[in-house]
Amino acid sequence: MAPSATSSAPISSESSIPLISLTPLITRSPLTSSTAQSLLSALRTFGFIYLTDAPFSPSTVQRIFSQSASFFARPQHQKDALEWTTARSNRGYGCIGREKVSQGMTKEEVAADRAYGGDDLKETYDIGRDDDDEDNRWPDQYDEQGAEFREIMLDFFERCRELHMVVMRGIALGLGYDEHYFDGYVDKGDNTLRLLHYPPVAKKEFKAGRERAGAHTDFGTITFLFQDQHGGLQVESPDGRGYVDVKPVPGTIVLNSGDLLTRWSNDLIRSTMHRVVEPPRPDREEAGTEGEGGGEAVYPARYSVAYFCNPNFDGWIEALPGTYGGERGEKKYAGVESRDYLVQRLSATF
């Protein structure tokens, strides 16, 4: 398999990532049906959306980012003691270079991508259900701040789980099903809350073709992404000819669809490639041509928070009724258990 690193791909002139308000889906207003259709249309054509009017106050989101920054600022030995261990658990801390996101399905394919494009320039911390048979790896053993961190993150995890249910009901309506069609498939909350820290990086690294995170699709149903003010996220354009900057927009959440939703919909919904690369302006201007004292230019750290939504781990994912047969053609994917697919992909990237 050829390496999937795509840092040389052009930037598309297409930049109209759709913006959709969540209010009709949350309040069940007369606009719910039309919003559901807009949601489905955007996921079919782009796979990425800006969501507005989410049930998170600016202060709530800021608190999550503040807690994330405090976690990553902990001594390295404390973070290492909370190390990510297995794909089945998918919990804990990943140091820089631990994971290489990729479209590779095996460790050998991902290793080829790593050799071609280098390690991802990020560190991560993953949180799962706290009532599962797998244990989260909390920093509450260290201090009161660690205990507060646990409480805040679990509350945020649950609120994102509830929003996943809301959006899946919108997708169900858009597909022509009863709005509760997916409830029994996604109600357990087998999701992952991921904190990401992209440390400061020298401008010359990007000139050499490095990426903060390589090109990839997400694995589950949908992802909610919360960004700070520093850019760098790019998504493949609908025409497949380049990448579009997903610039931070205050008050929005970025939503994108993942592989299992694509398989469920028999390719009706798009799981779109995306990556994190050299920031666009104004971060380029902030980095300038040289650093303080005439040293090399360095881009500031970037933080983001991703909530990866999945079907229940024991769910069987195959093409939905009405997405195949006749003019729609045959089923494009073999059926797969949700957890089996997720573990396969995670095992390759870590």
NUGU-979691 format. One record per atom (N, C-alpha, C): x, y, z. Coordinates in steps of 0.05 Angstrom, whole numbers, padded with zeros to 5 digits, always signed. Example, Ala and Ser with C-alpha at 12.3 -4.5 7.8 and 13.67 -1.06 7.14 Angstrom:
BEGIN
+00264-00114+00156 +00246-00090+00156 +00264-00066+00156 +00257-00045+00142 +00273-00021+00143 +00258+00001+00157 
***
This chain:
BEGIN
+00017-00024+00000 +00000+00000+00000 +00017+00025+00000 +00012+00044-00018 +00028+00068-00018 +00022+00085+00006 +00042+00100+00015 +00038+00118+00038 +00015+00137+00032 -00001+00143+00053 -00024+00161+00049 -00018+00189+00057 +00007+00196+00064 +00013+00223+00071 +00007+00241+00047 -00006+00264+00052 -00016+00280+00030 -00009+00310+00034 +00013+00315+00047 +00020+00343+00054 +00025+00360+00030 +00030+00347+00006 +00035+00363-00018 +00009+00370-00033 -00014+00360-00024 -00039+00365-00038 -00046+00394-00037 -00058+00405-00059 -00064+00433-00059 -00087+00440-00041 -00090+00466-00036 -00113+00476-00021 -00135+00484-00041 -00158+00472-00038 -00180+00477-00057 -00191+00505-00053 -00202+00516-00074 -00215+00542-00072 -00243+00540-00060 -00253+00515-00059 -00279+00510-00047 -00277+00512-00016 -00293+00529-00004 -00290+00534+00025 -00317+00535+00039 -00338+00526+00025 -00365+00530+00036 -00373+00506+00054 -00359+00502+00076 -00367+00482+00095 -00394+00490+00106 -00415+00473+00105 -00441+00482+00113 -00442+00489+00143 -00460+00507+00150 -00465+00515+00178 -00494+00510+00184 -00499+00494+00204 -00527+00485+00211 -00532+00490+00241 -00555+00501+00247 -00563+00505+00274 -00575+00479+00286 -00567+00473+00310 -00578+00449+00324 -00605+00455+00337 -00613+00479+00339 -00638+00486+00354 -00662+00470+00345 -00668+00468+00319 -00692+00453+00311 -00691+00423+00319 -00667+00412+00319 -00665+00383+00327 -00668+00380+00357 -00658+00400+00373 -00660+00398+00402 -00688+00404+00412 -00701+00424+00400 -00727+00434+00410 -00750+00420+00396 -00744+00404+00374 -00766+00391+00359 -00785+00412+00348 -00775+00432+00334 -00791+00454+00323 -00802+00446+00296 -00819+00463+00284 -00829+00457+00257 -00807+00455+00236 -00783+00465+00243 -00761+00464+00224 -00744+00439+00227 -00752+00420+00244 -00737+00396+00249 -00732+00380+00224 -00754+00376+00208 -00752+00360+00184 -00733+00372+00164 -00736+00398+00159 -00718+00410+00139 -00689+00411+00149 -00685+00415+00175 -00658+00414+00185 -00646+00386+00182 -00662+00366+00187 -00652+00338+00183 -00644+00334+00154 -00659+00344+00135 -00652+00341+00107 -00626+00356+00101 -00623+00380+00113 -00598+00396+00108 -00574+00381+00120 -00578+00369+00143 -00557+00354+00157 -00548+00331+00139 -00567+00315+00129 -00561+00293+00112 -00547+00302+00086 -00557+00323+00074 -00545+00333+00049 -00516+00341+00054 -00511+00354+00076 -00483+00363+00082 -00465+00339+00087 -00475+00319+00100 -00458+00295+00105 -00454+00279+00080 -00472+00280+00061 -00469+00266+00036 -00448+00280+00018 -00448+00307+00018 -00431+00321-00001 -00404+00329+00011 -00404+00336+00036 -00379+00346+00048 -00368+00328+00070 -00386+00317+00086 -00377+00301+00109 -00368+00318+00133 -00368+00344+00130 -00360+00362+00152 -00380+00385+00153 -00387+00393+00178 -00407+00414+00182 -00398+00431+00206 -00404+00456+00206 -00403+00473+00229 -00430+00472+00243 -00431+00464+00268 -00456+00465+00283 -00457+00489+00301 -00480+00503+00300 -00484+00525+00318 -00506+00518+00338 -00508+00534+00359 -00529+00532+00380 -00528+00505+00394 -00504+00495+00399 -00501+00470+00414 -00506+00476+00444 -00513+00456+00459 -00520+00461+00487 -00496+00462+00506 -00476+00477+00497 -00452+00481+00514 -00446+00511+00515 -00445+00522+00538 -00439+00551+00541 -00409+00555+00534 -00402+00579+00526 -00373+00585+00522 -00356+00580+00547 -00367+00585+00570 -00352+00580+00595 -00347+00550+00599 -00367+00533+00591 -00363+00504+00594 -00341+00495+00576 -00341+00504+00551 -00320+00495+00532 -00293+00506+00541 -00292+00531+00551 -00267+00542+00560 -00256+00526+00584 -00274+00517+00601 -00265+00501+00624 -00253+00475+00615 -00264+00462+00595 -00253+00437+00584 -00225+00442+00573 -00222+00464+00558 -00195+00470+00547 -00175+00477+00569 -00184+00491+00589 -00166+00497+00612 -00157+00472+00626 -00176+00454+00631 -00169+00428+00644 -00151+00412+00627 -00155+00412+00601 -00138+00397+00583 -00109+00408+00583 -00106+00434+00582 -00080+00446+00583 -00065+00440+00609 -00080+00440+00631 -00068+00434+00657 -00059+00404+00658 -00075+00387+00646 -00067+00359+00645 -00041+00355+00630 -00039+00366+00606 -00016+00362+00589 +00009+00377+00601 +00004+00396+00619 +00027+00410+00632 +00038+00394+00656 +00025+00372+00663 +00035+00355+00685 +00063+00345+00678 +00078+00337+00699 +00104+00325+00694 +00101+00300+00677 +00121+00295+00660 +00119+00273+00641 +00116+00246+00654 +00128+00243+00677 +00126+00217+00691 +00097+00212+00700 +00083+00233+00708 +00055+00229+00715 +00038+00220+00692 +00042+00233+00669 +00027+00226+00645 +00034+00198+00636 +00060+00191+00636 +00068+00165+00627 +00056+00142+00644 +00051+00148+00670 +00040+00128+00687 +00010+00122+00680 -00001+00140+00664 -00029+00136+00655 -00030+00127+00626 -00009+00113+00617 -00005+00107+00589 -00028+00091+00576 -00035+00098+00551 -00053+00082+00535 -00041+00055+00531 -00057+00034+00535 -00046+00006+00535 -00056-00011+00512 -00082-00013+00508 -00093-00031+00488 -00115-00018+00471 -00118-00028+00447 -00139-00017+00429 -00167-00024+00440 -00170-00046+00454 -00196-00054+00465 -00204-00035+00487 -00185-00027+00504 -00191-00008+00525 -00193+00021+00514 -00174+00028+00498 -00172+00055+00485 -00176+00077+00505 -00160+00076+00526 -00161+00097+00547 -00133+00103+00556 -00129+00128+00563 -00103+00136+00574 -00087+00155+00557 -00062+00159+00565 -00045+00180+00553 -00028+00168+00530 -00026+00183+00509 -00008+00176+00487 +00012+00198+00482 +00038+00192+00485 +00059+00212+00482 +00063+00219+00453 +00079+00239+00447 +00085+00247+00420 +00098+00223+00406 +00088+00216+00383 +00099+00193+00368 +00086+00167+00374 +00069+00165+00394 +00057+00140+00402 +00037+00131+00381 +00021+00149+00370 +00000+00143+00350 +00007+00156+00324 +00002+00142+00302 +00004+00154+00275 -00022+00150+00261 -00039+00171+00260 -00064+00168+00246 -00059+00164+00217 -00075+00147+00204 -00069+00138+00177 -00093+00123+00166 -00094+00119+00141 -00114+00102+00129 -00105+00073+00127 -00082+00067+00137 -00072+00040+00138 -00089+00022+00155 -00094-00002+00146 -00110-00022+00161 -00093-00041+00178 -00067-00041+00173 -00049-00058+00188 -00025-00042+00199 -00011-00054+00218 +00012-00040+00229 +00034-00035+00208 +00036-00054+00189 +00056-00051+00168 +00049-00028+00150 +00024-00025+00143 +00016-00002+00126 +00019+00024+00141 +00013+00025+00166 +00016+00050+00181 +00046+00056+00185 +00062+00035+00188 +00091+00039+00191 +00102+00052+00165 +00091+00044+00142 +00100+00056+00117 +00093+00086+00116 +00069+00093+00126 +00062+00121+00127 +00080+00136+00147 +00086+00124+00169 +00104+00137+00189 +00132+00142+00177 +00142+00122+00163 +00168+00125+00151 +00169+00147+00129 +00146+00150+00116 +00144+00170+00095 +00140+00198+00106 +00121+00201+00125 +00114+00227+00134 +00122+00235+00162 +00135+00216+00177 +00143+00221+00204 +00121+00217+00224 +00128+00220+00250 +00108+00217+00271 +00089+00240+00271 +00065+00235+00281 +00047+00257+00287 +00058+00274+00309 +00054+00300+00307 +00065+00319+00326 +00043+00327+00347 +00035+00307+00362 +00014+00311+00381 +00017+00292+00405 +00004+00299+00427 +00000+00280+00449 -00029+00280+00455 -00039+00257+00466 -00068+00253+00469 -00074+00242+00496 -00100+00244+00504 -00110+00231+00528 -00139+00223+00522 -00144+00197+00524 -00170+00185+00517 -00186+00176+00541 -00212+00182+00540 -00231+00175+00562 -00254+00160+00550 -00262+00138+00563 -00285+00123+00554 -00307+00123+00576 -00327+00107+00571 -00348+00104+00592 -00336+00097+00618 -00346+00109+00640 -00334+00102+00666 -00348+00079+00679 -00370+00068+00666 -00384+00046+00677 -00380+00021+00660 -00359+00021+00644 -00352-00002+00627 -00334-00021+00642 -00328-00044+00630 -00311-00063+00643 -00281-00056+00639 -00276-00035+00624 -00249-00024+00621 -00247+00001+00638 -00224+00005+00651 -00221+00027+00669 -00208+00051+00656 -00219+00075+00661 -00205+00099+00653 -00180+00103+00671 -00162+00118+00660 -00136+00122+00674 -00134+00151+00683 -00145+00156+00707 -00148+00183+00716 -00124+00194+00732 -00120+00220+00731 -00099+00232+00747 -00108+00239+00776 -00131+00229+00784 -00141+00236+00811 -00124+00225+00833 -00106+00206+00827 -00088+00195+00847 -00066+00216+00855 -00063+00237+00839 -00041+00256+00844 -00049+00279+00863 -00073+00290+00858 -00080+00314+00873 -00109+00320+00870 -00118+00341+00883 -00147+00349+00881 -00154+00359+00853 -00134+00371+00840 -00139+00380+00813 -00145+00357+00794 -00132+00334+00800 -00137+00310+00784 -00165+00299+00789 -00175+00302+00814 -00202+00293+00820 -00223+00311+00807 -00217+00337+00807 -00235+00356+00794 -00235+00351+00764 -00213+00345+00752 -00210+00338+00724 -00229+00315+00717 -00228+00294+00734 -00245+00271+00729 -00274+00278+00729 -00283+00293+00748 -00311+00301+00750 -00320+00317+00726 -00304+00337+00718 -00311+00354+00696 -00312+00339+00670 -00293+00321+00665 -00292+00306+00640 -00315+00286+00638 -00322+00274+00660 -00344+00255+00659 -00371+00269+00653 -00374+00293+00665 -00398+00308+00659 -00399+00316+00630 -00377+00325+00619 -00376+00333+00591 -00380+00308+00573 -00369+00286+00580 -00373+00261+00565 -00402+00255+00562 -00417+00256+00584 -00445+00250+00584 -00461+00270+00567 -00454+00295+00569 -00469+00315+00553 -00464+00312+00523 -00440+00304+00516 -00434+00298+00488 -00449+00272+00479 -00451+00253+00497 -00466+00229+00490 -00495+00235+00484 -00507+00253+00499 -00534+00261+00494 -00537+00276+00467 -00517+00292+00461 -00517+00306+00435 -00514+00286+00412 -00499+00266+00415 -00497+00244+00395 -00524+00233+00389 -00540+00228+00409 -00567+00217+00405 -00584+00237+00389 -00582+00262+00396 -00597+00283+00381 -00590+00283+00352 -00564+00283+00346 -00556+00285+00318 -00563+00259+00303 -00560+00236+00316 -00568+00211+00302 -00598+00210+00296 -00614+00223+00313 -00643+00225+00307 -00647+00242+00282 -00632+00264+00280 -00633+00280+00256 -00625+00265+00231 -00604+00249+00233 -00595+00233+00210 -00617+00212+00203 -00629+00200+00223 -00650+00181+00218 -00673+00194+00202 -00682+00217+00211 -00703+00231+00197 -00694+00238+00168 -00670+00247+00165 -00660+00253+00138 -00660+00229+00120 -00655+00206+00131 -00654+00181+00115 -00682+00170+00110 -00702+00182+00123 -00730+00173+00119 -00739+00152+00139 -00724+00149+00161 -00732+00130+00182 -00747+00145+00205 -00758+00130+00223 -00768+00142+00248 -00745+00155+00262 -00749+00177+00276 -00727+00191+00288 -00713+00175+00309 -00726+00155+00321 -00713+00139+00342 -00700+00113+00330 -00698+00112+00304 -00688+00087+00292 -00661+00079+00303 -00643+00098+00307 -00616+00091+00316 -00613+00089+00347 -00633+00096+00361 -00631+00098+00391 -00619+00073+00403 -00629+00050+00396 -00620+00025+00407 -00593+00016+00398 -00582+00030+00377 -00556+00024+00367 -00534+00041+00379 -00541+00064+00391 -00521+00083+00401 -00525+00092+00430 -00543+00079+00444 -00551+00089+00470 -00532+00082+00493 -00514+00064+00489 -00496+00056+00511 -00473+00076+00516 -00468+00092+00497 -00446+00112+00501 -00419+00100+00498 -00415+00081+00480 -00389+00069+00476 -00372+00087+00459 -00366+00111+00469 -00353+00132+00455 -00326+00139+00468 -00311+00157+00456 -00285+00165+00466 -00283+00195+00467 -00277+00206+00490 -00271+00235+00492 -00241+00237+00491 -00230+00251+00472 -00202+00254+00468 -00193+00283+00471 -00173+00287+00488 -00160+00313+00491 -00135+00312+00474 -00130+00333+00458 -00106+00334+00441 -00090+00359+00446 -00064+00355+00447 -00045+00377+00450 -00024+00375+00428 -00023+00395+00411 -00002+00397+00390 +00018+00417+00400 +00041+00408+00410 +00061+00427+00421 +00071+00447+00401 +00084+00468+00410 +00096+00487+00392 +00115+00472+00372 +00115+00481+00348 +00131+00468+00327 +00145+00488+00310 +00170+00483+00303 +00186+00501+00287 +00174+00502+00258 +00174+00525+00247 +00163+00529+00221 +00177+00512+00200 +00203+00507+00204 +00218+00492+00185 +00208+00463+00183 +00195+00453+00204 +00185+00425+00204 +00164+00422+00182 +00147+00442+00179 +00126+00441+00158 +00138+00444+00130 +00159+00459+00128 +00173+00462+00102 +00184+00435+00093 +00191+00418+00113 +00202+00392+00106 +00180+00371+00102 +00154+00380+00102 +00132+00362+00096 +00119+00349+00120 +00126+00357+00144 +00113+00345+00168 +00084+00354+00171 +00069+00338+00186 +00042+00345+00193 +00038+00341+00222 +00021+00357+00234 +00014+00352+00262 -00002+00327+00266 -00019+00320+00246 -00034+00295+00246 -00038+00288+00216 -00031+00263+00209 -00033+00255+00181 -00061+00252+00171 -00064+00251+00145 -00090+00248+00133 -00104+00222+00140 -00129+00224+00147 -00144+00200+00157 -00173+00206+00157 -00189+00185+00160 -00217+00188+00166 -00221+00178+00195 -00244+00186+00207 -00250+00176+00233 -00265+00150+00231 -00266+00135+00253 -00275+00107+00251 -00304+00102+00257 -00317+00119+00273 -00343+00113+00283 -00366+00124+00267 -00387+00134+00282 -00410+00146+00268 -00405+00175+00262 -00402+00192+00282 -00396+00220+00278 -00375+00229+00299 -00363+00251+00294 -00344+00263+00313 -00352+00292+00318 -00351+00300+00344 -00354+00329+00351 -00326+00339+00357 -00318+00361+00344 -00292+00372+00348 -00294+00401+00358 -00281+00406+00380 -00279+00433+00391 -00251+00443+00386 -00248+00466+00374 -00222+00477+00367 -00215+00501+00384 -00189+00506+00388 -00180+00532+00399 -00177+00551+00376 -00165+00574+00381 -00163+00595+00360 -00142+00590+00340 -00125+00570+00343 -00103+00564+00325 -00112+00544+00304 -00109+00550+00279 -00119+00533+00258 -00099+00511+00251 -00104+00499+00228 -00088+00477+00218 -00104+00453+00208 -00129+00451+00217 -00146+00429+00208 -00154+00434+00179 -00151+00413+00163 -00160+00414+00135 -00176+00390+00129 -00196+00393+00111 -00213+00371+00102 -00212+00369+00072 -00213+00345+00062 -00213+00341+00033 -00238+00354+00020 -00235+00368-00001 -00257+00382-00014 -00275+00361-00028 -00300+00369-00032 -00319+00350-00045 -00310+00340-00072 -00295+00355-00087 -00286+00346-00113 -00261+00329-00112 -00250+00326-00087 -00227+00309-00084 -00201+00320-00095 -00201+00345-00102 -00178+00357-00115 -00159+00372-00097 -00166+00373-00072 -00149+00388-00053 -00161+00389-00026 -00151+00406-00009 -00160+00408+00019 -00170+00436+00025 -00189+00438+00043 -00202+00462+00052 -00194+00468+00081 -00187+00492+00088 -00182+00499+00116 -00208+00499+00131 -00208+00485+00154 -00231+00486+00172 -00224+00506+00194 -00227+00531+00188 -00218+00552+00206 -00235+00553+00232 -00223+00558+00254 -00239+00560+00279 -00260+00582+00277 -00284+00576+00283 -00307+00595+00283 -00318+00595+00311 -00315+00618+00326 -00325+00619+00353 -00354+00611+00355 -00361+00596+00376 -00388+00588+00381 -00398+00564+00365 -00380+00551+00350 -00388+00528+00334 -00374+00502+00344 -00385+00480+00336 -00373+00454+00338 -00369+00443+00310 -00347+00431+00304 -00344+00418+00278 -00354+00389+00281 -00372+00382+00262 -00382+00355+00261 -00372+00341+00236 -00362+00317+00238 -00356+00301+00214 -00366+00273+00218 -00372+00260+00195 -00381+00232+00195 -00358+00213+00193 -00361+00189+00203 -00340+00169+00204 -00346+00144+00188 -00327+00126+00189 -00327+00102+00172 -00352+00084+00177 -00359+00080+00202 -00381+00061+00208 -00408+00073+00198 -00411+00099+00199 -00435+00111+00188 -00435+00109+00158 -00412+00111+00145 -00410+00107+00117 -00417+00078+00109 -00407+00059+00124 -00414+00031+00119 -00444+00026+00124 -00455+00037+00145 -00483+00035+00151 -00500+00045+00128 -00492+00068+00117 -00508+00081+00096 -00500+00071+00068 -00482+00051+00066 -00474+00040+00040 -00463+00062+00022 -00446+00079+00034 -00432+00101+00020 -00450+00125+00014 -00474+00125+00024 -00492+00148+00020 -00480+00172+00035 -00470+00168+00059 -00457+00188+00075 -00427+00186+00073 -00414+00208+00071 -00386+00209+00065 -00369+00210+00091 -00349+00193+00093 -00328+00194+00114 -00304+00208+00101 -00299+00232+00108 -00281+00250+00093 -00253+00250+00105 -00233+00249+00088 -00205+00251+00097 -00200+00279+00108 -00184+00280+00130 -00176+00306+00141 -00149+00303+00154 -00137+00325+00161 -00109+00325+00171 -00105+00351+00187 -00083+00353+00202 -00075+00377+00215 -00047+00384+00206 -00045+00408+00193 -00020+00416+00180 -00011+00444+00189 +00006+00456+00174 +00015+00483+00181 -00009+00502+00183 -00010+00518+00205 -00033+00535+00208 -00035+00557+00186 -00059+00564+00180 -00062+00587+00161 -00057+00613+00176 -00058+00635+00162 -00057+00661+00176 -00081+00663+00194 -00079+00676+00218 -00057+00694+00226 -00034+00680+00241 -00037+00653+00245 -00015+00640+00259 +00011+00641+00244 +00009+00641+00217 +00034+00643+00201 +00047+00670+00206 +00030+00691+00209 +00041+00717+00214 +00052+00718+00243 +00039+00704+00261 +00048+00704+00289 +00075+00690+00291 +00079+00669+00275 +00105+00655+00275 +00126+00673+00262 +00118+00688+00242 +00136+00706+00229 +00159+00692+00214 +00180+00706+00209 +00203+00695+00195 +00225+00686+00214 +00223+00695+00239 +00243+00686+00258 +00232+00689+00286 +00242+00674+00304 +00233+00675+00331 +00245+00698+00347 +00240+00698+00373 +00252+00718+00390 +00282+00717+00390 +00294+00740+00389 +00324+00741+00389 +00336+00731+00363 +00321+00731+00341 +00332+00722+00316 +00332+00692+00312 +00321+00677+00331 +00321+00648+00328 +00300+00638+00308 +00297+00612+00306 +00278+00601+00286 +00250+00607+00294 +00233+00610+00274 +00204+00615+00279 +00190+00590+00289 +00172+00594+00308 +00158+00572+00321 +00128+00579+00322 +00112+00560+00313 +00083+00563+00316 +00075+00556+00344 +00055+00570+00355 +00046+00565+00382 +00032+00538+00384 +00029+00529+00409 +00014+00503+00414 -00015+00505+00404 -00026+00483+00397 -00054+00481+00389 -00067+00460+00407 -00091+00466+00416 -00107+00447+00431 -00134+00442+00417 -00143+00418+00419 -00170+00412+00409 -00182+00389+00427 -00208+00386+00425 -00222+00366+00440 -00240+00351+00420 -00237+00325+00418 -00253+00309+00399 -00270+00290+00415 -00296+00288+00408 -00313+00267+00420 -00321+00248+00398 -00308+00224+00398 -00313+00204+00377 -00337+00187+00384 -00358+00189+00369 -00383+00174+00374 -00383+00148+00358 -00392+00127+00371 -00392+00101+00358 -00419+00087+00362 -00425+00068+00345 -00448+00050+00352 -00440+00034+00377 -00461+00024+00391 -00455+00006+00413 -00435-00016+00404 -00416-00022+00422 -00395-00041+00414 -00405-00068+00404 -00427-00077+00414 -00438-00103+00406 -00456-00101+00381 -00458-00077+00370 -00476-00074+00347 -00464-00085+00321 -00481-00096+00305 -00474-00107+00279 -00480-00086+00258 -00459-00078+00243 -00462-00056+00224 -00461-00067+00196 -00484-00064+00182 -00486-00071+00154 -00505-00052+00141 -00506-00052+00115 -00521-00033+00099 -00550-00032+00109 -00560-00007+00113 -00587-00003+00123 -00608-00009+00102 -00632-00017+00110 -00653-00021+00090 -00657+00005+00074 -00660+00001+00048 -00665+00024+00030 -00639+00036+00019 -00616+00027+00028 -00591+00039+00018 -00578+00021-00004 -00591-00001-00011 -00580-00019-00031 -00604-00032-00046 -00597-00044-00068 -00618-00057-00084 -00628-00039-00106 -00635-00050-00129 -00645-00034-00151 -00624-00015-00161 -00632+00010-00165 -00613+00031-00175 -00591+00037-00156 -00594+00031-00130 -00573+00036-00111 -00551+00016-00111 -00555-00006-00125 -00534-00026-00127 -00534-00045-00103 -00512-00061-00101 -00510-00081-00080 -00497-00069-00055 -00497-00085-00034 -00483-00077-00010 -00453-00075-00016 -00441-00053-00007 -00413-00047-00014 -00393-00057+00007 -00404-00065+00031 -00386-00073+00052 -00398-00098+00066 -00381-00116+00074 -00390-00138+00091 -00398-00128+00118 -00416-00142+00131 -00424-00134+00158 -00400-00137+00178 -00400-00121+00198 -00378-00121+00218 -00389-00113+00245 -00378-00125+00266 -00385-00116+00293 -00370-00090+00299 -00384-00071+00311 -00373-00045+00316 -00346-00046+00330 -00345-00060+00352 -00320-00061+00367 -00297-00074+00352 -00303-00095+00336 -00283-00108+00321 -00270-00088+00301 -00286-00072+00288 -00275-00053+00268 -00258-00032+00282 -00269-00021+00304 -00254+00000+00319 -00227-00011+00329 -00227-00035+00341 -00203-00046+00351 -00183-00051+00329 -00192-00060+00306 -00174-00065+00283 -00160-00039+00275 -00176-00017+00273 -00164+00008+00264 -00145+00020+00285 -00153+00019+00310 -00136+00029+00331 -00111+00013+00335 -00113-00013+00332 -00089-00030+00335 -00068-00023+00314 -00077-00015+00291 -00057-00008+00270 -00044+00019+00274 -00058+00038+00286 -00047+00065+00288 -00030+00069+00313 -00034+00053+00334 -00018+00056+00358 +00006+00036+00358 
***
